[in-house]
Amino acid sequence: MRKKECSRAAPNRRNDMGNPPEQPKVDNPMKERLEALKRNVQQEVGKMEKHLKKASQDIGEGTDDKSWIGVTADKWHADAKGNRDRMLREIGKLVPAIQRKIDSMPDKVPANEAKMMRIDMR
């Protein structure tokens, strides 16, 4: 005797029990926060460049208009200039690093994931 298939069961029907319904997507709060960080860092980098340049210009290698002159001041000037260049190189790496992180993140995330991100960012 052959078993008769139940006519009420729809063929190829997927059982979605246990699979939560898809949540609406919202803007990624982490990405928004990183974009704000990037803007702030860009502004601060400009200020740092100006201040570091002024610090190395005010001492040594010059005339009486400098705040400090002499052999020791010249050594300090060379150190300050070398450190300024190194610091500016390192500071210049910040914005591209932040941008790479921004690019790696999705624009939209599920609402519950966005909520968890906001909690983590407190």
Backbone as CSV, one residue per row, in Angstrom:
resi,resn,N_x,N_y,N_z,CA_x,CA_y,CA_z,C_x,C_y,C_z
1,MET,0.825,-1.155,0.000,0.000,0.000,0.000,0.889,1.244,0.000
2,ARG,0.588,2.151,-0.924,1.362,3.379,-1.016,0.795,4.428,-0.083
3,LYS,1.732,5.166,0.467,1.321,6.225,1.374,0.847,7.416,0.553
4,LYS,-0.304,7.910,0.876,-0.861,9.035,0.145,-0.322,10.337,0.748
5,GLU,0.127,11.253,-0.153,0.650,12.531,0.327,-0.507,13.396,0.791
6,CYS,-0.246,14.132,1.787,-1.250,15.043,2.331,-1.467,16.176,1.342
7,SER,-2.675,16.392,0.958,-2.962,17.421,-0.037,-2.915,18.824,0.569
8,ARG,-2.965,18.919,1.883,-2.950,20.231,2.520,-1.545,20.820,2.602
9,ALA,-0.548,20.004,2.588,0.822,20.503,2.682,1.242,21.065,1.333
10,ALA,1.665,22.291,1.348,2.102,22.927,0.101,3.498,22.425,-0.241
11,PRO,3.709,22.040,-1.496,5.032,21.576,-1.877,6.037,22.732,-1.837
12,ASN,7.265,22.426,-1.469,8.367,23.395,-1.430,8.116,24.573,-0.490
13,ARG,7.245,24.397,0.465,7.001,25.473,1.428,8.121,25.448,2.459
14,ARG,8.691,26.597,2.694,9.799,26.695,3.636,9.261,26.983,5.024
15,ASN,9.770,26.294,5.992,9.363,26.521,7.362,10.211,27.652,7.934
16,ASP,9.583,28.764,8.242,10.319,29.912,8.753,10.337,29.975,10.271
17,MET,9.916,28.930,10.903,9.954,28.937,12.365,11.395,29.047,12.821
18,GLY,11.641,29.934,13.758,12.992,30.114,14.265,13.774,31.167,13.508
19,ASN,13.313,31.526,12.332,13.980,32.585,11.579,13.219,33.877,11.831
20,PRO,13.853,34.842,12.472,13.129,36.083,12.752,12.837,36.830,11.459
21,PRO,11.746,37.564,11.440,11.449,38.346,10.244,12.543,39.393,10.033
22,GLU,12.778,39.714,8.793,13.835,40.677,8.484,13.455,42.044,9.029
23,GLN,14.393,42.640,9.740,14.141,43.948,10.332,14.479,45.050,9.339
24,PRO,13.847,46.193,9.516,14.167,47.309,8.622,15.612,47.765,8.842
25,LYS,16.215,48.238,7.790,17.603,48.700,7.877,17.614,50.203,8.169
26,VAL,18.572,50.599,8.987,18.747,52.008,9.345,20.198,52.401,9.090
27,ASP,20.465,53.697,9.141,21.834,54.169,8.949,22.744,53.578,10.023
28,ASN,23.952,53.262,9.631,24.934,52.661,10.522,25.473,53.736,11.476
29,PRO,25.143,53.654,12.778,25.596,54.694,13.709,27.115,54.711,13.894
30,MET,27.758,53.563,13.771,29.213,53.519,13.912,29.874,54.262,12.752
31,LYS,29.315,54.093,11.572,29.862,54.781,10.398,29.684,56.289,10.543
32,GLU,28.527,56.708,11.046,28.282,58.134,11.267,29.275,58.697,12.276
33,ARG,29.530,57.945,13.338,30.470,58.394,14.371,31.880,58.495,13.805
34,LEU,32.274,57.529,12.977,33.610,57.563,12.375,33.756,58.723,11.390
35,GLU,32.687,59.046,10.674,32.746,60.185,9.754,32.915,61.493,10.525
36,ALA,32.245,61.614,11.674,32.421,62.803,12.519,33.852,62.858,13.061
37,LEU,34.376,61.704,13.461,35.761,61.639,13.936,36.723,62.085,12.845
38,LYS,36.490,61.632,11.632,37.362,61.998,10.509,37.362,63.510,10.288
39,ARG,36.177,64.128,10.335,36.103,65.587,10.171,36.878,66.305,11.277
40,ASN,36.716,65.844,12.511,37.421,66.460,13.638,38.927,66.299,13.504
41,VAL,39.370,65.114,13.119,40.804,64.864,12.965,41.373,65.749,11.857
42,GLN,40.646,65.907,10.757,41.126,66.764,9.669,41.315,68.203,10.149
43,GLN,40.386,68.699,10.958,40.512,70.055,11.492,41.713,70.158,12.434
44,GLU,41.866,69.165,13.302,42.955,69.192,14.272,44.317,69.036,13.610
45,VAL,44.397,68.271,12.538,45.667,68.099,11.826,46.137,69.450,11.294
46,GLY,45.228,70.232,10.756,45.586,71.566,10.268,46.141,72.441,11.381
47,LYS,45.509,72.392,12.548,45.991,73.173,13.693,47.361,72.685,14.153
48,MET,47.517,71.358,14.211,48.797,70.792,14.655,49.931,71.205,13.724
49,GLU,49.691,71.175,12.425,50.729,71.573,11.465,51.185,73.000,11.742
50,LYS,50.222,73.881,11.971,50.540,75.289,12.222,51.335,75.447,13.523
51,HIS,50.890,74.793,14.584,51.556,74.932,15.883,52.947,74.303,15.885
52,LEU,53.083,73.161,15.249,54.403,72.523,15.207,55.387,73.344,14.375
53,LYS,54.902,73.956,13.319,55.773,74.794,12.487,56.237,76.013,13.279
54,LYS,55.317,76.642,13.974,55.649,77.828,14.767,56.636,77.482,15.867
55,ALA,56.453,76.345,16.508,57.357,75.953,17.595,58.786,75.806,17.099
56,SER,58.968,75.232,15.936,60.332,75.048,15.432,60.900,76.347,14.858
57,GLN,60.061,77.267,14.426,60.547,78.535,13.872,60.951,79.527,14.958
58,ASP,60.370,79.397,16.146,60.616,80.376,17.206,61.973,80.216,17.883
59,ILE,62.637,79.105,17.688,63.915,78.896,18.374,65.030,78.635,17.379
60,GLY,66.220,79.111,17.742,67.439,78.807,17.003,67.467,79.277,15.568
61,GLU,68.634,79.078,14.961,68.874,79.392,13.544,68.309,80.739,13.137
62,GLY,68.723,81.763,13.830,68.181,83.034,13.399,68.781,84.235,14.085
63,THR,68.024,85.284,14.006,68.464,86.570,14.528,67.775,86.854,15.849
64,ASP,67.824,88.105,16.243,67.274,88.497,17.542,65.752,88.396,17.617
65,ASP,65.076,88.225,16.494,63.615,88.127,16.540,63.137,86.759,17.022
66,LYS,64.058,85.839,17.235,63.708,84.511,17.756,63.564,84.591,19.275
67,SER,62.803,83.679,19.833,62.632,83.672,21.283,63.855,83.094,21.993
68,TRP,64.678,82.356,21.257,65.867,81.750,21.863,66.887,81.550,20.755
69,ILE,68.098,82.038,20.961,69.149,81.880,19.953,70.411,81.344,20.615
70,GLY,71.300,80.844,19.816,72.563,80.321,20.315,72.762,78.890,19.854
71,VAL,73.901,78.321,20.279,74.264,76.970,19.861,73.243,75.952,20.370
72,THR,72.877,76.051,21.632,71.911,75.105,22.204,70.547,75.265,21.535
73,ALA,70.170,76.508,21.278,68.887,76.758,20.608,68.889,76.158,19.210
74,ASP,70.033,76.230,18.533,70.132,75.633,17.194,69.933,74.117,17.256
75,LYS,70.492,73.488,18.293,70.307,72.032,18.460,68.831,71.713,18.725
76,TRP,68.215,72.513,19.593,66.799,72.308,19.885,65.960,72.519,18.624
77,HIS,66.336,73.499,17.825,65.614,73.763,16.574,65.680,72.537,15.655
78,ALA,66.874,71.963,15.523,67.030,70.784,14.661,66.186,69.622,15.183
79,ASP,66.193,69.430,16.514,65.373,68.364,17.106,63.884,68.624,16.879
80,ALA,63.474,69.867,17.126,62.052,70.202,16.970,61.608,70.026,15.521
81,LYS,62.462,70.444,14.587,62.114,70.307,13.170,62.028,68.834,12.773
82,GLY,62.992,68.026,13.228,62.964,66.592,12.926,61.749,65.908,13.523
83,ASN,61.452,66.243,14.778,60.276,65.657,15.426,58.990,66.136,14.767
84,ARG,58.973,67.405,14.347,57.784,67.936,13.666,57.506,67.145,12.394
85,ASP,58.540,66.926,11.606,58.359,66.188,10.355,57.865,64.769,10.612
86,ARG,58.450,64.114,11.612,58.040,62.746,11.949,56.598,62.727,12.452
87,MET,56.261,63.668,13.332,54.899,63.717,13.870,53.874,63.988,12.772
88,LEU,54.202,64.903,11.869,53.268,65.207,10.782,53.072,64.006,9.863
89,ARG,54.132,63.233,9.651,54.001,62.007,8.846,53.040,61.033,9.519
90,GLU,53.215,60.850,10.834,52.353,59.915,11.569,50.919,60.433,11.666
91,ILE,50.765,61.712,11.937,49.423,62.302,12.014,48.719,62.195,10.668
92,GLY,49.480,62.331,9.592,48.912,62.227,8.250,48.350,60.849,7.937
93,LYS,48.741,59.847,8.697,48.237,58.486,8.486,46.878,58.261,9.139
94,LEU,46.471,59.158,10.038,45.219,58.964,10.770,43.990,59.015,9.867
95,VAL,43.880,60.053,9.057,42.678,60.227,8.225,42.500,59.056,7.254
96,PRO,43.560,58.618,6.540,43.369,57.451,5.666,42.982,56.182,6.435
97,ALA,43.504,56.014,7.651,43.145,54.833,8.449,41.666,54.874,8.830
98,ILE,41.194,56.039,9.221,39.774,56.189,9.563,38.916,55.955,8.322
99,GLN,39.351,56.476,7.180,38.591,56.309,5.938,38.511,54.841,5.532
100,ARG,39.602,54.099,5.708,39.570,52.658,5.389,38.542,51.943,6.254
101,LYS,38.474,52.307,7.531,37.496,51.690,8.429,36.075,52.060,8.000
102,ILE,35.862,53.306,7.629,34.541,53.745,7.163,34.135,52.964,5.922
103,ASP,35.067,52.816,4.986,34.778,52.108,3.735,34.464,50.634,3.960
104,SER,34.979,50.062,5.042,34.760,48.639,5.300,33.407,48.366,5.957
105,MET,32.707,49.406,6.373,31.445,49.227,7.093,30.254,49.399,6.151
106,PRO,29.167,48.664,6.406,27.962,48.826,5.579,27.267,50.156,5.888
107,ASP,26.589,50.708,4.884,25.858,51.965,5.076,24.639,51.763,5.969
108,LYS,23.976,50.639,5.800,22.752,50.341,6.550,22.935,49.050,7.336
109,VAL,22.345,49.018,8.531,22.368,47.821,9.374,20.967,47.603,9.933
110,PRO,20.653,46.371,10.371,19.350,46.140,10.997,19.182,47.022,12.240
111,ALA,17.946,47.383,12.530,17.656,48.301,13.632,18.191,47.790,14.966
112,ASN,18.055,46.481,15.226,18.531,45.960,16.511,20.056,46.019,16.605
113,GLU,20.741,45.827,15.492,22.203,45.927,15.483,22.640,47.377,15.710
114,ALA,21.916,48.314,15.115,22.221,49.736,15.307,22.045,50.124,16.774
115,LYS,21.009,49.567,17.396,20.770,49.855,18.814,21.933,49.351,19.660
116,MET,22.414,48.159,19.372,23.551,47.606,20.118,24.815,48.437,19.884
117,MET,24.998,48.925,18.672,26.162,49.776,18.385,26.105,51.055,19.215
118,ARG,24.914,51.645,19.298,24.767,52.877,20.080,25.062,52.624,21.553
119,ILE,24.628,51.483,22.056,24.911,51.134,23.451,26.416,50.973,23.648
120,ASP,27.083,50.312,22.712,28.533,50.111,22.808,29.305,51.425,22.740
121,MET,28.764,52.423,22.059,29.478,53.690,21.879,29.298,54.650,23.052
122,ARG,28.526,54.270,24.040,28.313,55.167,25.193,29.555,55.303,26.000
